[in-house]
């Protein structure tokens, strides 16, 4: 089985590591230009561009027509994503958030166009790489990304409003609610551009103020403070 993984870090690197332990032929890239020179047919394409809809659509336009496409449905609904390609029946949404455990759970969402064959192929694929699956409703963010990114967004607003420092907000949430990560450190790990992409997608889909991105989050992304992958976000990366 040949697997192509393309999109945003750390999604691409962590999904590639997960697949490489179970599949012999995995190619992963975060460079959209690398898709122009693809010559090998792929059985499965895992698309994880999570920063904005325009770039996601450009990536999908460069993918092989014959593959099953598993799209990380964090910024857009699966039905919308599938409408961008000529083979919508082979597009299925999935949801995951880094850090990705070796034996975890993948959210799967069907678009209105997704075929049963595509769905069951995806279930078998994720099972083969050690992941359980749960089926969830279509919509930006699915479950975990929707909840966690809203939490990060609210924590960013708390920083902007002077409620507490990033370190104290994270400490309060880790020790006070037993969260596995502080929300701001988690946002840094996921990538603040991805968090912003999810919030923009939720706000566009539902039009509700609870999904409006924090002005501080927007400013940080504009300033290139994306989290770990840029050297720092709410927290600086230690050398």
N, C-alpha and C positions, 0 to 999 in steps of 0.2 A: 504494500500500500504506500503510495506517494502522498505526502502531506505538505501543503504550502501554508505558512503562517505569515500574515502581514498585518501591520498596524502599529499601535502605540506601545512603547515600553512603559512599565515593566510587563505588560500583558504578553507581548510576543516572546520575551525571553523565558518567562515562567511557564507559559503554555508549551513552548518548544522543549523545555527540560522535561515536562510531564510526558509529552509524546515520545521523545527520544528514548525514554526508558522502555517503551513498548513497541515502537515502530522503527524499522530500519532506515527509512528514507524520509527525512524531515528537512525542509528548507525554510528558514525563518528570516524575515527582513523587516526593518522599519523604514526602508527607503523605497518610496513609491516608484522611483525611476528604475529600480531593479526589475519591476514587473514588465517593462517594455522589452526586455531581452529573454523572457521565459520561452523555452522551447520544449521542455519536458511536460507531458500531460500529467495532471495531478488528479488523484481520486477524490481528495477532500481538501477544501480551502477553508482555513480558519481566518476570518477577517476581524481584526480588533482595532480599527481606527475609531478612537473614542473622543476626539477633541472637537470636531465640528462636522456638520452634515455635508458641507460642500466637499471637503477632503474625502470623506467616507464614500460619497458618490463617485468621485474620481477614481478611488481605489477599486471599487466594484466594477467600474467600466473597463478595467484592465485585466480582470480575472479570466481564467480559462472558462469557456462556455460549457464544458462537459462535466465539470466537477460538482459535487455536493458542496454548497456554501453554508458554512456555519458562521453567522454574523453576530458579533457581540452587540446586542441590542440595548445599548446604554443611552445613546443620544436620540434615537428614533425608533418608532415602532417597526416590527418586522414587516408588517403589511406595506409600510411606506418604503422600506429598504428594498423589498422584493419588486416593487413597482419600477425600480431603476434599471432592472436587468431584463434580458430577453427570455430568461428561464426561471420565472418566479416560483414555480412549483418545487424547485430544488434549493430554495433558500429557507433556512430555519434559524431562528434566533436562539442565542444562549446568553447566560449571565454568569459572571464570576468576578470576584474582586481579589487582587493581590493583597497579602501573600496567599498563594494557592497551595493548599496541602496536597501531599501525594495521594491521599485517599480522602477526598472531600465530596462535595455535591455540586452539580451543574444545573442551573435553571434552564429549562428549554421552553421556548414559546413559538407557537405556530403563527404564521401570518395567515390571512384569509386565503392566500394562494398556495400555501404549503401542502404538498402531497403527503399522504400517509407513508408512502415508501421513504421519503426523505426523513420524516420524523423517526421511523424505526431504525433507519440506518444510523442516524445520529445517536439514538439511545445505545445501539450496539457499539458504536465507536467510543463513546465516552466510558462505557462499561469496560471496554478492552484496555483503556489507559488508566483504569483504577478509580473512576469516578462514578458515584451514584447520580441519578438524574431525578428531577422533579419537574412536572409540567406546570407552568404558570401562564397567566393571561398575557396577551400581547400589550405592549405599551413601553415607552421609554423608561429605562432604568430597571425594569422587571422588579425584583424584590430587594436584594441586598444593596445594589447600587443606589436605588431610589431612597432607601432608608439611611444608608451610611452617608451618602453625599448631602442629603438634607441636614444631617447632623453636622457634617463638616461646614456646610454653609452657615448654619446657625452659630457655630463656634467662631467662625470668621467674623460674623456680625458682633458677637460678644467682644472680640478683640478690638474691633473698630470703635465700639461704644465705650471702651475703657472699663469693661466689667472686671477683667482680670488679664494677667499676662498669658501668652500661649502655654507656657510651662504649667502655670497654676490651673488653667482650664483643663488641660490634659490630665493632670494629677487628680483633680476633683472627679473627673469622669472615670478614670481607671480605678481609683480606690473607692469612690463613692457609689459607683454603679456596676463595678466589676467588668467593665468593657475590656476586651483583649488589648486594645491600643487606645491611646488618647486620640480624639477625633482629628486634631490638627496634625499630629505626627502621622496618622493614618492617611490623611489627605496628602501630605507630603510624599508618602510612599506610593500611593496610587498615581499621583500627578495632579497638581492643581488645575492644569488645563483640562484633564479628564473630568475632574469634579465640576468645573465650569461647564463643560460640554453636556454633562448629565443634567445640570440645573437648567441650562438653556433649553434642552430638549423637553424637560418636564414642564417648564413655563410655556413653551410654544404649544405643547399638546393640550394642557389644561387651562392655561390662562389665569392661574390663581396666584395671589400674592405670596402664598407660603412657598412657592417654588421660584420666586424672584431671586436671582443671584445677588449675593452680598456685594456692595460696591468695592469693598476691600479685596474680595476674591477676584473681581474683574481687574482691578488695578495691579494686583500681584502678577496675574497672568500677562497683562500687557507689558509689565516690567521685566518679564522673563524669569520671575521667581516661581518656578514650577514645582519645586520640591526637590527630592533627591536627585532626579535626573539632570537638574540644572545646577546642582551644587548647593541648593538651599531654597526654602520657602518660608514657612513659619519658623523653622529651625534650620540652622546651618549644618551642612554635612561635615562631620569631623574627618580630617585628613588621615 
